[in-house]
Amino acid sequence: MLPNLNKQGIKEFVVETNQMGRLLARLPEHYWNQSNKKLLAETIKKLDNITVDDIDI
């Protein structure tokens, strides 16, 4: 399961495949445009590995 990041949590990822066919998840663009870059960096550090059970399509 994803860790409890904050009250709102991150519930949205962009999922893509790389050249080897593996799934990659990244934060949506609006997270990178946040004015508080320090908070964003701290949030990213708290992310754990995402498993199949964490993904709803």
For each residue, the residues with C-beta under 8 A, 3 or more apart:
1: 53 54
2: 5 9 10 47 48 50 54
3: 46 47 48
4: 9
5: 2 9 10 43 46 47
6: 9 43
7:
8:
9: 2 4 5 6
10: 2 5 13 27 31 43 47
11:
12: 27 28
13: 10 25 26 27 28 50
14: 25 26 27 28
15: 23 24 25 55
16: 23 24 26
17: 21 22 23 24
18: 21 22 24
19:
20:
21: 17 18
22: 17 18
23: 15 16 17
24: 15 16 17 18
25: 13 14 15 50 55
26: 13 14 16
27: 10 12 13 14 31 32 44
28: 12 13 14 31
29: 32 33
30: 33 34
31: 10 27 28 34 40
32: 27 29 40
33: 29 30
34: 30 31 37 39 40
35:
36: 39 40
37: 34 40 41
38: 41 42
39: 34 36 42 43
40: 31 32 34 36 37 43 44
41: 37 38 44 45
42: 38 39 45 46
43: 5 6 10 39 40 46 47
44: 27 40 41 47
45: 41 42
46: 3 5 42 43
47: 2 3 5 10 43 44 50
48: 2 3
49:
50: 2 13 25 47 54 55
51: 54 55
52: 55
53: 1
54: 1 2 50 51
55: 15 25 50 51 52
56:
57:
